[in-house]
Amino acid sequence: MRLLEFQAKELFREFGIPLLPSKSSTTIVEGRIHAKELGYPFVIKIQVPVGGRGKAGGIQKCQNDDEFELKYPQVMDLTIKGEKARAILLEKMADIKKELYLSIFLNRSKRCYTIIASAEGGVEIESVKNQIIKEIGMGDVSDEVAREVAKKMGLEGKTVDDLVDVLKKLSKLTIEKEAELVEINPLAIMQDDSLMALDGKFVTDDNSNFRHPEMDKYQEKSEIEERAEKSGFSLVELDGDIAVVGNGAGLVMSTLDMLSDNGGKPACFLDVGGGATTESVYEALTLISKMNRVKKILVNLYGGIVKTTVVAEAFLKAYDDGLIDLPVFSRLKGTESDKAKEMLKDSRTKIYDSVEDAINAAVMGDSN
Amino acid sequence: MTEIFDILQGKPEDSDYKKKGVIIQGITGAYGSLHARNMMAYGTNVVAGVTPGKGGQKFDDKVPIYNSVKEAVDATSAKISIVYVPAKFFLEAAKDALEAGIKLLVAIPEHVPVRDTLEVIELAKQKGAIIIGPNTPGIMIPEVIKVGIMPPMPFKLGKIAVLSKSGTLLYEISDALTKAGFGQSITIGIGGDPVNGTRLVDAFDMVKDIPDLEGMVIVGEIGGDSEEILAQRIIDSKFSKPTVAYIAGRAAPKEKRMGHAGAIVMGTYGSAESKVSMFNKANIPVAKRPAEVPVLLAGKMEKSD
């Protein structure tokens, strides 16, 4: 899960990482109160779980009431990379000397945590120049290591001490909250040479959620996603019209790729996990029935030892119960597939021998 | 043969050649017991189960159950263990196994916190043990030993090594290979997590020197850079056996986890394009569809003849 900026900053504040005064709101009424409390000038920042906000106009300077009344609703109405505003953060404007980059992330290939630091921050990580990279095992950062990083960044005087302090706090935060990534970009050097975190990015290791009930409040899940999770499914909603269901993340991704290659538009990625049962397929169809944009369903199950008749039963039950009224294009690998085909003969579910055939039929709209 | 073969099947002079003992941690759970039976039906020599508190009992009236891996190892001298416990108990189970001297630990559970995985990998390094997984379907030498959850039908003994991040795609692609006449010498499920006990590059090192190896298939997916690192290793090592890759997730949106914890593209890091272009650089064709893998492999073999 990627936290919003203001949520990441809540954690920064809790761990003593220096921040400018800021307030988050979801309505302009609330925002007006915050504007008074903070005083002009400040920055209006859209809260979305994606990067590239500045370029998309999601960060606006604000000098007075007139600008506030104009810009707050404008920023609130933006959609950035398909993400609508979750909130608006008002943050005091800073008078800064220089922008640095600092992060700790889970280094997958080295299998350890790693610091990335640079004296040239404020741009996306791919464009950050002169990166200082330091592997730190399970995430602990000693004074010596922090000082070494600060020196390599070319920092001097008081800023060195401040960086040591911020980096050690960042390390504590990473370890205690089990983050995959904590990033401060930019980390600003202020006029008095102190440091201030102007932005915050925080990605959790979702597999550790059970150890962090205190982080539950940051969870943002639709009703459908919540139900999917309860059933042990993985669901990613997409904006096309063909729902893609299968067992196994790799297999469903592969189905999504082939569907897209053939000009189909996936409406979702739904991995029902491990084996397929009547119940799990019925529940998958239930979730899909709640997505209005879905016009067709593409099913790709690699059964192995699963009886395809068991899956066919789920389709028949879903039609009988009036749960779905959509054509289903399915490829069921497993035993008893002739019998399953016979069972579904008069229904709107068609079984195909290969996934390619099922995809072609789904894209061509051959629903008989 | 290589170390992994020594552990999984042994040498012809061993009294337990191709009958190496396997311990099942979590044998009395619903999932563990199902797969214990499947493994035994496949011919895997399951010598002991471990469920704390159930020591002294027998699983299905034949497999002795112990309270700890230490007790199981003392009684059986097994070097292989497979873990079916829930993710939150994985760390404890893995430590138990590694402290007891297990040399190959297959970690089935999905949703293991990454810090736990890091800790287990560190301990395995100290103990000189191999971890497969977590979130893996397992490892097998077809027709000899299955340490995992894979269904038996797709696999046939042969001379192609298959390395895969995904479970179902491993089955799908092995099935296609078998039908095209390409049996498998070994299949290794790396697992779909961001951090793997055995990375693709480690798995490659395990199998590249198999004497009668005729080819290799790599089944990758978006996320991380283990495919890129493997491609570089293949270039550097001048590995010349016919090799084909498949990458799942070309159509996946960025910054979304696609089912596997590790299957996420961040910016350009982990993208399918990056992996495909590195494989191309290594002169490894990348199939567009699983069914295309055996076709490309056959093409590669013709050229190398």
Interface residues (C-beta under 8 A of the other chain):
Chain A: R2 P49 V50 G51 L106 R108 S109 R111 C112 E124 I125 E126 M138 E178 E180 D205 D206 N207 S208 F210 R211 S234 V236 L238 G246 N247 G248 A249 G250 L251 V252 M253 S254 L256 D257 M258 L259 S260 D261 P266 F269 D271 G274 Y302 G304 I305 K333 S354 E356
Chain B: N38 A87 K88 H111 V112 P113 V114 R115 L118 E119 I121 E122 I149 M150 P151 M153 P154 S164 K165 S166 G167 T168 L169 L170 Y171 E172 D175 G192 D193 P194 V195 R199 V219 E221 I222 G223 G224 D225 S226 I229 Y246 A248 G249 R250 A251 A252 P253 E255 K256 R257 M258 G259 H260 A261 G262 A263 G267 T268 K288 R289 P290 A291
